[in-house]
Amino acid sequence: MDPVVVTALTLLLCISCLLLILSWKRGFGRGKLPPGPFALPIIGNILQVNLKDIPESLCMLAKEYGPVFTLQLGTESVVVLHGYKAVKEALIDHGDKFADRGHMPIFEFINNGLGLGVSNGERWKQIRRFSLMTLRNFGMGKRSIEERVQEETKYLVEELKKTKGLPCDPTTILGCAPCNVICSIIFQKHYEYKDQKFLYLMKLLEENIRILSSPWIQVYNCFPSLVHYLPGSHREVIKIVQLIHKFILEEVKEHQKTLDPSNPRDFIDCFLIKMEQEKQQPQSEFTIENLVCTATDLFSAGTETTSTTLRYGLLLLLKHPEITEKIHEEIDCVIGRNRSPCMEDRNKMPYTNAVIHEIQRYIDLIPTSLPHAVTEDIQFRQYLIPKGTTIIPLLSSVLYDNEEFPKPDQFDPCHFLDESGKFKKSDYFMPFSAGKRICVGESLARMELFLIFTTILQNFTLKSLVDPKDINTTPVASGFGKLPPSYELCFLPF
C-alpha cells in the first residue's frame, strides 16, 4: 500500500480515537448520562436520525431507550426528553436548572450570542425581563393591543376581498397581518400590503423558515466547524438574517434622530432610553448590537410562527368542511355579521376555541422546541447531567400523547371539549414550550390566532380547488419547524 495512504489512514484513525475519548470524557467521564444508541466516532448517531423527520426519529428511539435518553450529534452529547412527565419535570419542576439555551450553531454564528433567542446567563435574564416589561407596557395581553389586532384584521379582510373569490396562495397575505402587528410594537409602523419593501421582508422571512427546517441546516448544527466553510443553504440563511439586521438598524438610526425620552413610541425607543440610562456601565447589555438582535428575534418569531399557523390552519379547515361549518354557526350565534370579533367572545365560543387549540396541537409547529441546556451539574432521575449539556424537549411527544389526546394522529377538536361541549384546558398543550424559556409573545399569538381566524370565517367561505378528501396536510419539512405544503384556495365573501 502506498505509504502516503497508510499515513493518512493512520492519522484518520488517531483523530477518530481522540474524538471518541474526548466525547467520552465530556459526557460519561463527568456524570452518568442517560442511555442511548451506540455512537460512531466523529459522526455520532447522525445516521440513526432521519433529518427529514427528526421528531419521528426521536420518538422511535424513545421506544427503545425510554423517556430520557442520550444522542451523540457530531461530537456533542444531547439529552432528549420524551413525554409530558419528563418535559414537565425538567422545564417546570426544575425550570431554573434547565433555563439555558442549548447549542444552536447556525443562530449563534448569526447573532453572536446576542438577543433573546440564543443568549444565556445574566444577558438573557436582563434582555428577557426588559422585553416582557416593554411588551406589556405597549399592551401585550391588554385591550390596547387587541384593538391593534382588530384594526389589522380589517386590512386583511379588505385585501382578501380584492382576490374577488379567485384562487390565491395565502402565504404572503396571511403573513402581512401578524407582521404588521409586531411592526407596530417594535417601530410603530404599518405597511400597506402591496408595499414592495414590506413584501420583500415577508419573502425573506418565508425563505428563512423554509431553509432552517431543511435537512442541511440540521447537518450544519451537528458539524458547524466543517460545514460552515462549504457551499450550501446555510450561507443563504446568514445572508437573509444580515439583511433583516440591516433593515432593523436603519430603523434604529431613524429613531435615534427623533427620540423623545419623555414619550417613548415603541420598543426601539424604550431600548434606546435604557441604553442612555446605562451608558456609564461598561458591562451593560443594552447596546445597539443587542437591540438589533433582540428586535430581529421579536420581528421574526412574531411574524413567521403565527402566519404559518394561520396558513396550516386554513388548510386543515379546507380538509374538514364540516368543522368549518360548525365554526360559522358559532360565529353567527355569538358575534353575527355586524361587529368585529373581540377576545370576550372566546369564552362564549368553545368550539372555535377548541378548533384553534387543535390546530396548534395537530400541526406541532416547532416539534423539538428550541434546545435548552442545564445551568449546572444536575441529578435528574437516576442520571447526572453535566453543566452545559444540550437538552431537547420533544414537544411532539407531549402534543401527541395518546392518553391525553385519544386520537392524536387525527385532527379532532373534541380533544379540547368535554362531554357537555365546553372548552377543556390541557396541561399537555405546549406549542409555545414551557418553563423559563416559554415564548415571550404567547399571549399576543393566542390573541392574533383567535381574532384573525374568526374574522376571516366571519367574512368568507373557504373554497378548496380540490376535493377535501384529496387535500394533503402532511408537512413538507419537519426539521426546525413543520411547514404545510403549498396550496391555493378561494375566499368567497358572504
Buried (B, 14 or more C-beta within 10 A) or exposed (E): EEEEEEEEEEEEEEEBEEBBEEBEEBBBEBBEBBEBBEBBBBBBBBEBBBBBBBBBBBBBBBEEBBBBBBBBBBBBBBBBBBBBBBBBBBBBEBBEBBBBBBBBBBBBBBBEBBBBBBBBEEBBBBBBEBBBEBBEEBBBBEEEBBEBBBBBBEBBBEBBEEBEBEEBEBBBBBBBBBBBBBBBBBBBEBBEBEEEEBBEBBBBBBBBBBBBBBBBBBBBBBBBEEBBEEEBBBEBBBEBBEBBBEBBBEBBEEBEEEBEEEEBBBBBBBBBBBBEEBEEEEEBBBBBEBBBBBBBBBBBBBBBBBBBBBBBBBBBBBBBBEBBEBBBEBBEEBBEEEEBBBBEBBEEBBBBBBBBBBBBBBBBBBBBBBBBBBBEBBEBEEBBBBBBBBBBBBBBBBBBBEEBBEEBEEBBBBBBBEEEEEBBEBEBBBBBBBBBBBBBBBBBBBBBBBBBBBBBBBBBBBEBEEEEEEBEBEBBBBBBBBBBEEBEBBBBEE
